[in-house]
Amino acid sequence: MSDFFSLGVDARIVAAIEELGFNSPTEVQIESIPLLLKRRDASIQSETGTGKTLAYLIPAFQAILQEHANHTDRIWPLALILCPTQELAVQVARQANSLASTNAIGEARIQCLAMLGGTHFSHQRDALKAHPHIVTGTPGRLADLVTLRYIDIRHLRYIVLDEADRLFSKEYIDPLKFLLSKIPHQCVRVMASATIADKTRRKAMEWLPHPEIVEIRDEGILSEAIEHWVFYAEHRKKVEVLKKIIRAVKPKRCLIFASETYRVQRIAERLRESGLKCASIVSRMEKQSRYSAIEQFRQGSAQFLVTTDLAARGLDIANITHVISLDIQEDLETYIHRAGRTGRAGNHGISIVIADSIELERASKVAVKHGFVFRTKWLENGQVIEPSVEAFIARINNA
């Protein structure tokens, strides 16, 4: 039996995990699972792609199996998982339902539902009549469902704040505070993210005053599984450089990021004009249109997906070979979430930044902070060339 068993995981869940192809725990799972099984509050920070979702789902599933053994009248929900985006909420629900549908624990009929904004409340009220064990969703919609008394969270065993650094931003803080004020005192509270800033820990202190800190600094994903390339381009020339990089590199499945919505749409149009199969998503799109674009990308009918940082959090699509960023924001941690969409599940990936002079400085800072190296690149006769750093800087200065 795998090392999951030695962490205290129920044999049925161990068998279920192995059915899904996970034979040994990652470092973040080794550190987190025993704490959560002991019902300790935790702040979990680890690189993207290191298994944080399973690290908190496994203890939640174990609590649910114990409830099945101890109670004839089922209490629900037992776990509430808050996510900053609908895409992440769906992704977590999909992983939970994959675990629940395995032969090893399928008889327990563990259910997980994603509650998303944009869906009529009556439809969600009807779906909740199934009394799901686990509910995922964005803070705003979950707060509405609690206010309407469609969900009773007074009996929660676990609450998880996935991508906690974003959940404590101004955008989500009011519904987040409301939900946290309604959970029972004995509820286990978990924060999880690739990056958790000190200011986030301070904001969370009212609800997580003394969490166990799990901070895995180097699992090698950013420095080993992902190559980081940087090209220089003036802002107005970036889309042309992007097209040239695509022709030279020929990525199989590529995620492209830009910070502004209007640029996402313009980039997607330019790529389609060049004959490339390209989809795009921005926050103001209708939910169904966003899902359709993601599914086109997931299934391969669209080779490229252009998006804002909406997709940097939680988008887990297999075999993304390249991520291209057309900017680096002042919030340097955004790059980490973008890059982490590639190089997952043991695969190799390439994260490319097309940077102006200001963004080159930001790239240097984020690389130093997270312990990886940007390889300097330029294009020459349709080929990607790797000059020395000195030659790269000299060319920029000459330009």
Number of C-alpha atoms within 10 A of each C-alpha: 11 15 13 25 16 11 17 15 18 19 16 17 22 22 21 21 24 18 15 12 9 14 15 16 20 17 18 22 24 16 18 25 25 18 18 22 18 11 17 19 24 22 24 27 22 23 23 25 21 23 17 23 19 22 23 25 22 23 24 26 24 18 19 23 18 12 15 15 9 10 9 8 8 14 18 22 23 23 26 25 23 27 26 25 25 25 25 25 24 21 20 28 22 15 15 24 18 16 24 22 16 18 12 18 20 16 10 12 13 20 18 24 23 24 24 22 18 10 11 9 17 10 9 17 16 11 14 17 10 12 18 21 21 26 26 27 26 24 28 20 17 26 21 16 17 15 13 12 11 17 20 16 22 15 17 22 22 26 26 24 22 28 23 26 22 20 23 20 14 8 13 16 16 15 18 20 16 16 21 16 11 15 20 14 14 13 19 23 23 22 26 22 24 25 21 20 13 10 11 17 18 11 15 18 12 11 14 18 12 12 19 16 15 18 19 15 13 13 17 13 25 25 16 13 19 24 21 23 18 21 24 23 21 14 13 9 12 19 19 13 19 22 15 16 21 16 12 15 12 11 17 13 20 25 27 25 27 20 16 13 15 11 17 21 18 13 24 22 16 15 20 14 11 10 9 16 17 23 25 26 25 19 15 8 11 11 16 10 13 19 16 14 18 21 15 19 24 18 11 13 13 19 19 26 24 27 26 22 20 19 25 22 24 27 20 20 16 15 18 24 20 26 26 24 23 25 22 24 15 11 9 15 17 16 23 19 23 25 26 27 29 31 26 22 13 10 14 17 24 22 27 23 29 25 22 21 15 12 18 18 12 20 23 13 13 20 18 12 11 15 13 18 17 21 15 20 20 19 15 10 7 12 13 15 12 17 13 12 13 10 12 16 15 11 12 14 9 6 8
